[in-house]
C-alpha cells in the first residue's frame, strides 16, 4: 500500500473509507452492544469526524477518567425495554377506551332490544316505520358525534350499521 498523492482521489477515498468504518462501528454496536468512539481528522487537517455510541462525549469523559459512570452493558436493552413499555402503556389506554365504547354499545343494544320487545317491528305500519327510520338516523348522528368527542381513535367504527367493520375496510 502506498499513500495516495492526488488530492481529489485522496478526498474521495478518505470519504468512502470513513463512511465504511462508521458503518462497521455502528453494526458492531448494534450486534454486540459495544460502546465505541471513533475520531477521525481529515488528511488536510481542516475537518474532524466522530462516531460514538451511546455518545462521543460520554465515552471520552469515561476514557479520560472524568464523570466515570458505573459500567452498564445493557444500555441498548434498557432503551428497547423503555420503548416497549411506552408502547404497552399506549396500547393499554387504547384498550381501556375501546372497552368503554364496547360497554356503551352493549348498553345501547340492550336498550334497543327492550324497545323492540315492546314494539315489534313486524307489527308497525308504513308511517310508523318511516318515523322509526328518522329516529334511528337522529340516534346514529348523535352516536357518531359522541364518538368523535370521546377520542378520534377510541371509536374505531364508523356507524352503528357498520359496527363490526373498521373504517379503513371497504364495505
PERA-V703975 format. One record per pair of residues at least 4 apart in sequence whose C-alpha atoms are under 6 Angstrom apart, sorted by the first residue. I is the first residue (numbers start at 1). J is the second residue. If there is no record, write none. Layout:
BEGIN
{{I J} {I J}}
END
This chain:
BEGIN
{{4 10} {10 14} {13 17} {14 18} {27 31} {28 32} {29 33} {29 34} {35 53} {36 52} {36 53} {37 51} {37 52} {37 56} {38 50} {38 51} {39 49} {39 50} {40 48} {40 49} {41 45} {41 47} {41 48} {42 47} {52 56} {61 66} {62 66} {62 68} {74 78} {97 154} {98 102} {98 154} {116 120} {124 128} {136 140} {147 155} {148 152} {156 166} {157 163} {157 166} {157 167} {158 167} {159 163}}
END
